[in-house]
Amino acid sequence: MPDSLERWLAAKTPDTRTLEGRFIRLEKLDPERHGDELWLALQGPQADPNLWDYLPYGPFNERPTFDAWLQKHADSRDPHFYAVIDKPSGEAQGLLSLMCIVPEHGRIEIGHVAFGAPMQRSPKSTEAVYLLAKEAFALGNRRLEWKCNNDNARSKRTAVRFGYTYEGVFRQHMVVKGKNRDTTWYSIISTEWPPLAAGFEKWLALDNQPESGQIKTLEECRATAV
């Protein structure tokens, strides 16, 4: 067994608390507060043109359709959505969720990741995932999952960079937007989290992330984290 279950109780479910980081904070998604900024970040003229390629929805060419989609996410308990707020500007620049929430088995997933262009390839995107992973294990979960389309090379690279373990491919797992999806599975289990967390914290620290940019990669920080 990877860990003892003698004292383990069912995990708690996510709540509406704000999760604070150095670069960003995660707030429970609220379309009234976050809608205008998310529309600009995800659908505006500077938005990533490939953002929606592997998501089961989007792109949105009309604001009312986007607003209805955002409200549906805000009302959902599983997935449980967060807006990513850039601390210096106070702007919502992306969203992501905790999903596939199974408290009785201590299993949960990070998914529905949609980061606007200002977040991509920045400490903000890494910190957003770190904060949700930290919350997932703080809630008492034993297993954190990451799943993606097997054709989504960017998401697969991200999972490996974050320290997830590759588990295999579910062939012909889903039909998404009229196309077959083979799904690649990754996980982090509770016994693996403490050293991974130390690596994230070392990478996000001020001495590694000065204004001029990162000094050591996440992988390097993880290898030397205590």
Salt bridges, closest charged atoms under 4 A:
ASP3 OD1 - ARG142 NH2 3.36
ASP15 OD2 - ARG17 NE 3.09
GLU20 OE1 - LYS87 NZ 3.02
GLU27 OE2 - ARG25 NE 2.76
GLU27 OE1 - ARG33 NH1 2.79
GLU27 OE1 - HIS34 NE2 2.82
ASP30 OD2 - ARG33 NE 3.21
ASP36 OD1 - ARG63 NH2 2.73
ASP48 OD2 - ARG154 NH2 3.21
ASP67 OD1 - ARG63 NE 2.68
ASP86 OD1 - LYS124 NZ 3.39
GLU109 OE1 - LYS147 NZ 2.56
GLU135 OE2 - ARG17 NH2 2.39
GLU145 OE2 - ARG107 NE 3.83
GLU145 OE2 - ARG143 NE 2.72
GLU145 OE1 - LYS147 NZ 2.88
GLU167 OE1 - ARG143 NH2 2.71
